[in-house]
Amino acid sequence: MTATTATFSDYSALTKPRLSMLSVASSVVGYVAARHGFSWGEFFHVFAGTALCAGGVASLNQWMEAETDAAMSRTHDRPIPSGKVATGSAFVLGWVLVIAGLVDLFVAVNGWSALFALATVIAYLGFYTPSKKHTRWSTEIGAVSGALPPLVGWSAAEGGVSALGWVLFGILFFWQIPHFMAIAWMYRGDYAAVHFPMLPVLDESGVKVARWS
């Protein structure tokens, strides 16, 4: 995959801005729900730090999955498989954004928010992304990383996470199962083509998928 000269829009697409903003929104919800009073400065750094980490994770995820993205019809035109962005550039951009986000949260907010942001990065890149090739439980593993961003905001407000914060985590975790099962069912042909052993691929009838959802 030889990249042409990448434009700003190509790098922007690499960060999956719409998907990343969902993580930012859930982090902000956690912050607002837990904060007694309000600090615009702290709010800004929660927003910015989460956004940087989310964009960086999206870039690194595409760097890790460049080959499978190229083999699926719904992802073959992403910046790396389409040749718009070089794999090395995606790797560097991803880590620069992640590190910048973690530093911003640690310095401008608190250590707990940076720790939960780091946990999100590790859960997504270290566990969820590799698991898609090896286990039917990848969706559930991914739901953990998807439910962690509210705790970034919650811990930023509280300096820790109380029981209500974990309730918010649980709600978002369980909501993701039917949500992503529906998406995986729509694109089960693509996932089968790259040998992702997801439940919608293994269950041709869709009965187990519906029951699990």
Secondary structure, 3 states (H helix, E strand, C coil): CCCCCCCHHHHHHHCCHHHHHHHHHHHHHHHHHHCCCCCHHHHHHHHHHHHHHHHHHHHHHHHHCHHHHHHCCCCCCCCCCCCCCCHHHHHHHHHHHHHHHHHHHHHHCCHHHHHHHHHHHHHHHHHHHHHCCCCCCHHHHHHHHHHCHHHHHHHHHHCCCCHHHHHHHHHHHHHHHHHHHHHHHHCHHHHHHCCCCCHHHHCCCCHHHHHHC
